[in-house]
Amino acid sequence: MMKKKQYKNKKLKTKAKKNQNKPLINKKMSFGEILNRHPELAETLMKKGMNCIGCGMAMFETLEQGAIMHGINPNKLVEELNKKIKKR
């Protein structure tokens, strides 16, 4: 029989493993949500030509919508942004 503490530790380790596989950013997130969580990504988005992130309406636009409007592959952009976050 597993002790209560051992069971709790095993449960926490399982949750941690699941969270490691989740992307930190996804293409359905709004620019507002992304920049609130990771303001350091503003520079990267600006370098990609997404200068409209300062616009009030862009805060409600998804990363996917903005990327498509600027001719950027949203999946590659998400991958690049998540790599930058993981390097920190």
N, C-alpha and C positions, 0 to 999 in steps of 0.2 A: 504494500500500500504506500502510495506516494504521500510524503508529508505536505502539509499546507504550504509551507514556504517554498519548497521545491517546485510545487505545481504553479505557484504564482510566478516564480522566476522563469519557468519554462514558457508560461503564457506571455510574459513581457518580451522574451526573446523572439517568440513567434511574431508578435506585433511589430517589433523593430525590423525584422527581415522583410515583412510585407511592405513597410513604409520605404525601405531602401529601393524597392523596385518601382515605386510610384514616381512619375516625373514631377519635378517641382513646379513646372509651368506647363500648361497645355494650351492648345490653340483656341479653346472656347472661353478662356479667361479674358476679362476686359483689360484694357491698358491701365485703367485706374487700379484694378486689383493687383496687377503685376507690379506697377510702380510703387504701390503702397507696401508691398512685401519686399521688393528688391529695387529700391531707388537707384542703385548703382547701374542698373541695366538701361537707364535713360540714355546714357552716352552711346551704348551699342546700338540702340534703336535709331538714334539720331544719325549715326554713321551709315546706317542702312538707308538713309533718306526718309525716314519716318519722322520728319520734323513736326508733323501735326500732333504729336503726342501731348503738346501743351494746350491744344484746343479743348474747350469744354466738352464738346460732343465726343471727342476721342476717348474720354474716360468711360464711356458706355459702349464703345466699339470693341469687338473682340480682336484678339491678336490675328486670328485668321482673316477677318474682314479687312483689317489694315494691311496685312501682308499682300493679300490678293490685289487690293487697290494700288499697291506700289510695285506690283509685278514680282513679288518675292514668294518663293515656295514656303508656305506656312509650316510644313513639317520640318524642313531644314532649319528654319528660323527657331522653332521650338527647341530643336536639338542643340543648336548653337547657344541659345540662352541658358539652357539647363547645364551645359558644359561649363559656362562661365560661372554659374552659381556654385557648382560642385568644386571648382578650383579654389574657392575662397576658404 
